[in-house]
Amino acid sequence: MKNFYFSVILFILILSLSLFSNYFIKTNLEYFYNVFVSISETQDIGSKEIYSVTKLKENFSKQKNMLQLFISKEHIKEIETDILLIEHYLYENELSECKQTCIETISVINQIAEYISSID
């Protein structure tokens, strides 16, 4: 009987951790998506856009190791490179290149989201 309770507790633990990780990934992808959409829809580069990309870069670097558990390293590297490019384009005041990179990054995030939803 002791093994049965242990199995039930282990099952509930695994289930709750999988739900938590799914929520974590979807929340982060949604945050990344919203920032990139807001930058791609902007008409002028201001301090708000620069601040949002700087904050996004900090959050991404903090959560990079956790994201690598669930997302392929190629996608992580591509998003990281795009964040750095967008930051560079914002500082250089090159809005068209920034918007183009944001759109490419949005498509990568959509691919990741579709892949995760197909696994669910």
C-alpha atoms as one frame of an Amber mdcrd trajectory, in Angstrom:
protein
   0.000   0.000   0.000   2.915   2.300   0.688   4.108   1.915  -2.920   0.683
   2.848  -4.208   0.650   6.137  -2.297   4.167   6.870  -3.408   3.152   6.243
  -7.035   0.131   8.496  -6.732   2.197  11.287  -5.197   4.862  10.889  -7.877
   2.232  10.997 -10.618   0.666  14.160  -9.204   4.085  15.752  -8.858   5.026
  14.994 -12.467   1.677  16.226 -13.715   1.877  19.479 -11.761   5.465  20.133
 -12.902   4.518  19.562 -16.524   1.598  21.988 -16.211   3.858  24.542 -14.555
   6.514  24.234 -17.265   3.880  24.546 -19.990   2.514  27.696 -18.344   6.044
  29.092 -17.938   6.937  28.579 -21.594   3.669  29.971 -22.921   3.867  33.017
 -20.662   7.410  33.806 -21.759   6.629  33.320 -25.436   3.593  35.564 -25.111
   5.705  38.255 -23.438   8.353  38.045 -26.179   5.654  38.126 -28.847   3.968
  41.211 -27.367   7.232  43.151 -27.153   8.193  42.349 -30.734   4.721  43.211
 -32.032   4.730  46.551 -30.214   8.132  47.393 -31.689   7.129  46.314 -35.188
   4.031  48.528 -35.030   5.810  51.637 -33.771   6.242  54.663 -35.998   9.083
  56.375 -34.160  11.930  55.046 -32.090  11.768  56.410 -28.583  12.985  55.638
 -25.123   9.989  53.350 -24.538  11.055  50.956 -27.301  14.682  50.981 -26.209
  13.663  50.312 -22.602  11.351  47.455 -23.597  14.084  45.765 -25.648  16.626
  46.230 -22.843  14.183  44.699 -20.361  13.426  41.883 -22.806  17.143  41.206
 -23.206  17.602  41.024 -19.422  14.612  38.703 -18.973  15.731  36.496 -21.829
  19.244  36.154 -20.447  17.852  35.261 -17.004  15.498  32.628 -18.370  17.697
  31.306 -21.148  18.818  28.191 -19.281  15.279  27.274 -18.315  14.029  27.825
 -21.854  16.732  25.543 -23.234  15.090  22.650 -21.428  11.973  22.986 -23.576
  13.031  24.844 -26.742  15.750  23.839 -29.160  19.106  25.550 -28.855  18.892
  26.773 -32.448  15.688  28.675 -31.723  17.157  30.109 -28.523  20.277  31.247
 -30.360  18.190  32.754 -33.161  15.996  34.706 -30.749  19.044  35.893 -28.823
  20.721  37.088 -32.034  17.546  38.852 -33.139  17.248  40.630 -29.786  20.803
  41.905 -30.144  20.135  43.007 -33.734  16.956  44.819 -32.732  18.770  46.551
 -29.897  21.497  47.630 -32.320  18.969  48.888 -34.885  17.135  50.877 -32.224
  20.328  52.578 -31.075  21.297  53.296 -34.691  17.781  54.628 -35.438  17.190
  52.169 -38.301  13.463  51.543 -37.990  12.875  49.532 -41.176  15.578  46.965
 -40.379  14.298  46.781 -36.808  10.756  46.071 -37.990  11.973  43.426 -40.412
  13.944  41.648 -37.695  10.954  41.851 -35.350   8.736  40.201 -37.945  11.289
  37.418 -38.455  11.466  36.885 -34.698   7.681  36.817 -34.429   7.583  34.034
 -37.016  10.157  32.055 -35.011   8.095  32.498 -31.846   4.973  31.373 -33.702
   6.822  28.244 -34.905   7.874  27.453 -31.339   4.325  28.016 -30.064   2.884
  25.734 -32.750   5.403  23.053 -31.905   4.631  23.273 -28.189   0.878  23.213
 -28.788   1.232  20.140 -31.027   3.077  18.353 -28.207   0.318  19.228 -25.736
